[in-house]
Amino acid sequence: VCGALGSSKTLQYTVVGDAVNLASRLCSLAKPGEVIIGENTWGACARYFHTETMDPVAVKGKAKPVQVYKALSTRAPERTVTIAGKLLE
């Protein structure tokens, strides 16, 4: 959920929710220069990044340990060519 939260005296635009809490906890686990992502983010962008599977971590607010991944580098963009209406990879 995102939006302006607060009172008429102190209004802030912010985001709240489970995904934001998890992102904050994973960010605090990361070392300088390191990017750690959770399983949902990994599923959405794994084809764009080389990743390393890390050991699951226990985080506050989750009953089970969370699977995490370290983003290492970007993958080369996929090249596709269309010839006479046919997609070639």
Salt bridges, closest charged atoms under 4 A:
ASP18 OD2 - LYS62 NZ 2.81
GLU34 OE2 - LYS70 NZ 3.22
